Structure formats: structure tokens, C-alpha cells
Amino acid sequence: MEVAEKIVYPDEITGFSAKEQRFEPYSWYREMRRSHPVYFDPKQKVWNVFLYRDVERVLSDYQLFSSKNDRRLSSFPVIGEEEKSLTSMDPPLHSKRRGLVAKAFTPKSLKTWEPRIAAVAQYCLDQIREQDTIDLAYDLAIPLPVTVIAELLGVPASDWKQFKLWSDAIITPGSRDTYDESVKARAQALKEMADYLRPIIREKRSRPTDDIISDLTIAELEGERLSDEEIIHFGIGLLFAGNETTTRLISNAFYCFLVDQPSVYPLLRSELSLVPKAVEEVLRYRSPAQFMMRRVAQETNVFGAEMKEGESVIAWIGSANRDEGHFVQAEQFDLNRPNNQQHLSFGKGTHFCLGAPLARMEASIGLTEFMKRYSGLTLPEHWSLSENLGQTGYLFKFPVRVER
């Protein structure tokens, strides 16, 4: 068998060439679930699974489907040394390393952050209180999570615009034609982030405060302290992952309320206690992350096809979340769906997203604070989806008219 390339380009599997297709991939998912639920792409030599039960198995069974992979997705950033990345480890090492930062992200620990998250959301909204047209992405969805994760880490929240520029460079999509260019942009952003964090870490070693970076400077792993470079690696990963997912979640929520199911906004505003439930349905209906990749750890035919050890498999999360076999009327946005928390948007098993409780809390609080102030919102006349999408297929601009 011919050796597969190290880089996997998802757009070459989907055939998507337009950013609108990346934002609305659901008809393609539906066709793949119906006709090719387990599909081997011969060009890139990678397996693809689309059904809920299969995606769940790939994400949770690390003995069959390992996170250690010498191939990677073109859109997936490598932060620091790949073999030291939490996303590239399996237990037991993964469990030990994850434990260093996991305590900060438990719901009990994050409970103390609720007032601060609300204050950040209120501050963001205060900046635009005189405006009748606001940008939901730039004015709320972007600054809220990046400010919160910066404060949680212990870095200056006032630098959020620079953090966002770095994050954008890290997630620049790489097609076959532009991949080398995107790699250079990522490398430069990662270097600048490392240079930014290095003096902060040195300061916190001598004067620790109540934040994650300070905790990491005093944490021990099997009797050894983490080096500055290892802490930089963790810090960049958290700074990146801690804001991108939530930014997309909040923007997607507003899109659901404006376009997918406009009747939901007034209902939520009249009963704010339903907002967390709405966040779960947004996560299911428009997952911030559409896919993840794993390596076949041992030969298996668990999905009915012969998968060989060392082959790669993409688990299409966005498809699993719309699988009619698991979610009744899955193509409908249903606030009252009883099992919407079973979505796979945060992964499954040992690699379940560390920041999931924080993302849920930020989105719920941000949406609640917004709804307290505005009785309604509408899209401007001649609004165009394509004009508001970045190349990654996510909303990076979102102007709306608001009513008080």
C-alpha cells in the first residue's frame, strides 16, 4: 500500500470549495450517513465515519482509535512539541498531564467565576449601549471568552485583540495550495505567543497569584516540576482552545435564534432559566468543531470494514449530532429536545474537552446578559451570510439591529 501523506485536507474529502459549504455541511452529512456511513477516501487514504454510534466509538475507545498519530488535519494547529500535546496522548500519560490543569475547570471551581464572567459580559455590552446596530461577533462573542480565559490564565485581559489575532493565524485553513503559507503564519503566531508568555511565567514563579499559570509553576508531575517551555505549551493551548470554541458557540447561538428558529429568542427572553438548555441544542445543531481525527491502533472490523493498524479515521462530529438514528427529527432545532446533552461537540471519553464547563457557562451568561438588555434583534436588510463568514466557515462578523 502506498504511504499516505502526513497532512489530511478535509475539503478534499467533502469537495467543499466555498466557505458557505463549510458553514452548512449538513446536506452532505445526510447523504454520507445514508449512502456511505463508513467511507474510505482513496486519494488521501483516510477512513471517515458519520453515524453517531461510530463517531462516539472512535472518540471514546482509545485502545482501538489512538490519539497518537503521525498524520494530522490541515486545519489542526500543532502547539509546541506534538508528542507532548494533550490531544496527542493516550492514557496513562494523558491522564497524569491532564490532571495538572483539570481542577481549574471543574464546575465547582468555575462557580466562583460566575460573577466575573457576568461582569465581563456586562462590560462588553456597556461599550455598545448607545448603538442600534451592533456586531454580535466583534462586540460580544469574541471579547467575552478571550477576556475570561486570559484572566483565568493570569495574563492581561486588555491584550484580547492581540490574542485573537494570534488565534486567527493558528486556525488559518490550509488547502494544498496554501498550506505552506499557513504553516509559516502559525509558526510566527506561536513564537510571538511564547515570547509573550515567557516573562509572565518567570514572574509568577517568584510571585504566584490565583491563576492557572501560577498553579502550573508549582505543580509536580511524578516528582518533577514543569519547565517554562512546558508551561508555555499548556498556556498557548488553553489560550487558543479556551476562546475559539466559545466564540463560535455564541455566534452560532445567535444565528440559530435569528435564522434557524426565530421563535426561540422571545421564548428564552421570557424565561431566562431555559438559556442553558438552548446552549446544549446549539452545541448539537451547530457544533463549533465539526470533526476530529484518530489513528487505528489495531486491526479491526468493528464498523464492518477492514481497518488496518496505522490508518487514520476522521470522526465527523457535526454529522453524528444530526444522526436521525439517535436524535428524533435531528434536522430541526428543538429547544425541548430531551437528549440534546448527548451531543458529541466536546468529544467523548478521555479526551472530553477540558473547557466544556467553562464554555457552557460563558455562553449561558453571555446570552442571558444580552437578553436582559434587548427585547429583539433582526438582521439588516440585504444581509449576506457569505460576507460575514471567514475562510474557516465560521461567523467572524455578525451585524444586527437591536430593540430595547
N, C-alpha and C positions, 0 to 999 in steps of 0.2 A: 504494500500500500504506500502511495506517495506521502511524504512527510507534509503535514499540514502547516500552513503559515502560523506564525506566532500571534498575529493580530486577527481578530474576528470583526468584520464590519456588518453590524445588524442591518443596515439599509440595503445591503446586497442580498440579504435573505428575504426581507419584506418587499423589496422592489420599490420602496418609497424614495421619491426624489424631491418632494415638496414638504415644507415644514407643516403644512396643514394636514398632510397624511400622518405625520408623526404625532400630531395632537389628536387626531381622530382615526386611530388604527383599528377600530373595533369591528368594522365590516370584514377586514382581512382576518382578524382573530376568529370571527364567527365562521368564516369559510374554512380556516385551518382546523378548527375544532370538528367541523362536520366532515371534511374530506381527508385531512392529514393530521390527526391528533398527535401522532409521533412521526416526525419528519426529519429525514437526513438530508442536509443540504450538500450536494455533491461537490459544489465549487469550493466551499470553504471547509468541507469535511467536519461538520458540526451537527449534532442532534438538536432537535427542538421539540419541546413538549408544551401543549396548550391546554389540556384538561386540568381542572382543579386538583383532582386526586394525584395526578402525575407531577404537577408543579410542586405540590405540597411534599411529595416524596423526595424529589430532587433537593429541595431546600432543607429538609429535616434529617435525611438519612446520610450522615457524613461518612459512614462506613462504605456505602455504595457510591456516593457522589461527594467527592472531596473538594474542599475549597483551595487546596494546593494545586495550582495549575500553571503550566509553563506557557499557556496561551492566555490572552486577555482581550476584553472588548475594546474596540477603538475609542469608545466614549467613556471608558472607565479610567479614572486617574490612578497612577501609581504614586503613592505618597511615601517618600523615604525608601528604605530598602524593602522590596516586595516581600522577601521571606520573613520580615519582622512585622508585617501588617496583620492586624487582627482579622481582616477579611480574607487573608490568605493562609490562615492557620486552621488546624483541626484540633480537637481535644487530644491530650490533656493540656498541652501548652496554651491553647487558646483560652481555656477556662481560667488558667492562672493569670494570664495577662489581662483578660477582660475584667477580672476581679479587682484590678488596681483602680479602675475608674467607675465600676458599676455602682458603687454605693451612692455616688453623687446623682445618679439618675433614677433611683427608686422613687415611687410615688410619695413615700413618707418624707424623703429628703427634699423632694421638689415642692412639697406642700408649703414649705417656708418661702418659696419663691413666688407663690401666687400673688401677693401684694405687689411685689416688684414688677412682675410681668404686666399686671394691670396698670401700674404707674407708667411703664414704658409705652403701652398701647395708648393710654390717655395722652401722654406727651406727643406721640406721633399724630394723633387726631387733633390735638390743640394747635399744631402747626398749620392746619388746613381749615380751621373752624370758620373762617370768613369766606371760603371758596364754595361756589355752587357746582363746580366741576372738579373732581379730584382723580388722581391716578391711584387706583387700588393697589397696584403693584409697587410703585415707587414710594408712595406715601404711607403704606402700611405693611404689605406682605413682605417687602424686602427689609426695611429697617427694624421691624419688631423682632424677628428671630435672630438676626445677626447681632443686634444690640444685647439681647438676653444671653446668647451663648458667649459673647465677649465678656460680659460681666461674670458669668458662671466660671469661665476660664481664668479670669483675673487680668484681662488685658483691657486697655482703654476703649470703652464702647464708642467714644467720639470718633474713632477711626473706622466706623462701619462702612463708609463709602469705599475705602481702600480695601477692606476685607471682601466686599462684593466684587470689586474689580479682579482681585486675585481668584475668587471662586469662579467667576465667569471664564477666566483664562484656563482654569483647571478643567472645566467641563466642556471646553470647546470641542464640538463633534469632529471626529476625524474620518473623512472619507479617504478612499485610497489615494486620491489626488492631493488632498490637503493634509494628510496625516503627519508628514514630517514637519510641516509648518506648525501644526497644533502641538506637537511634542515640544518644539522649541518654546512656544508660548507657555506651556505648562511648566517646563523646567525653569524658566525665568521667574514665573509666579511663585513656584515652590522655593526657589532660592531667596527671593525677597521676603517671603513669609518666615523662612528660617532665620534670616538676618534680623528680622523684626522681633522674633520670639527669644532669640539667644540672650540679649541683655536683660529681658524681663525675667527669664528663668534664673539667671545669676543673681538678680536682685532678690528673688523670692527664696533662694537657698539661704540667704543671710537674714532676710526679713519676711518670713512666711505670713500670709494672710489667709482669710477664709475663702479659698477658691480651689479649683481643680489643679491648676499648675503647682500651687504650693503643696497640695496633697501629694502630687506625684514626686516632688523633690524629696519628700521624706518617706515615701513608700518603699517597701523592700520586696524583692522577688527572690525567693529561695536564698535569703540571707544577703543579697546584693542590692545596692541602690541602683536606680535607673540613671543612665548617663544623660548629659544635656541633650545629646543628639536623639536619644530615645524619647525624651520628653518633648522635644520639638516635633518628632514624628507623631506622637499622640496628639499634641496640641493642634497641629495642622489638620489632622484627620477630624478632630472634633469641631474645629472652627469651620471646616468645609462642610462636613456632614450635618452639623448642628444647625445650619441655616438654610441650605439649599432645599432640603426635603420640606421644611415647614413653609418656606416661601411659596413653593409650588402648591402645597396643600391649601394655603389660604387663598391664593389666586384661583385655584380650581374650585374652591367652595363658592366664591362669588360668581364664577362662570356657571356653576350648577344652578345657583339661585336666580341668575339673570336669564339664562338660555335653556338649560335642560329642564328645569322645573320651577318656573317663576312664582308659583303659588306658595312655595316653601318660605320665602323671606317674610311676608306678613304673618304667617303662622308662627315662625320662630320668634319674631319680634313680640308677639303677644304672649308667648310662653318661652322665655329665655332658657328655662331648665332643659329644653329639648335640644339646645345647641350641641352638646357633646354627642348626642345620638346622630345629629346631622353630620358632624365631622366624620363619624365612622362610615356613613353612607358615601360621603365624598371620597374617603380613602378607598372604598370598594369600587366606586363608579369611575373615578378618575385617579388611579394610583399615581403618586409622584414618581415612583420608579416602575418602569414597565417590564423590566427583565433582569435576571441575574444569570451568571454562568458558573458551572461546576465541571469537575473532571471525573470521568468514570473511574472509580478506584479499583474495581474488579469486574471481570466479565459478568454480564447479567442480561437476562431477557425479561426483566420484571415488567416491562411495558409491551412485551410481545415481539420486540425486535432484538436482534443480537447486537448488543453494545459491547465493544471491546475496551479492555483496560487502557487508559490513557486518552481515550477520545473525550471530546468536550460536549457538553449539553447545555443549551440555553433554556431556562425555565421562564416562560412568558407569563409574568405575574398579572399584567393587565388583561390577558385572556382568561386566566384562571378566575379572576374576580368577576368576569361576565359569563361564567360557565353555567348554562341553564340547568345542568345536571346537579348543581349544588345550590344555586340561588334561583328561586322561583321568579319568573319574569325578570331575568337578570339585566335586560337592556333598559329597564325602567329605573329611574331614580325614585326610591321609595323610602321616605323618612321613617316609616313604621316597620321596615323590614326586620323580622325577629332575629336573624342570624348574621346581620351585616358585620359584626365584630369578627367573624370568621374569615374576613378578607386576608390576603397574604401580602399586603402592601409593605409591611415591615419585616417580611421574611418569615421564617419558621425555624424552630429548634434552636440549636446552639448559637446560630448567627442572627437570632432575632434582634432587630435594631435596638441598640443600647439607648438611643434617644427617643424611643417611641412615646414614653410617658410625657416627656418634655414637649414633643411636637403636638401631641393631643391637647396638652394644657395651654400651650401658646395659641393654637388655632381657636380653641373654645373661648379663651379670654379675649383674644383679639376681635373675634366675630361678635361676641357679646357686647364689648365696649362700643363697637361700631353701631350695632343695632340700637343701643340705648340713645344714640345721638340722631340717627337718621331713620325717618319713617318709611323711606323708599329710595330706590335707585333705578336709573334707566340708562341704557346705552345711548350715546349721542347718535344723531341722525347720520346716516352713511358710515356707521361704524363697520370696520372691516377686521375680521379675525386675522387675516394674513399680515396686516400692518402692525399687529400687536404681538406677534409671535417671534421669538428668537429662532436661530437655526436649530436649536435643540428641540423645538416643537413645544416650548412652554411659554406662557404669557410673561413677557417682561415689561409690557406697557398695558395699562388697563384703565383708560379714562372713562368715567361715568358721571352722570348728573345725579345729584343727591337732593333729597327732600327732607326738611327738618320737621 
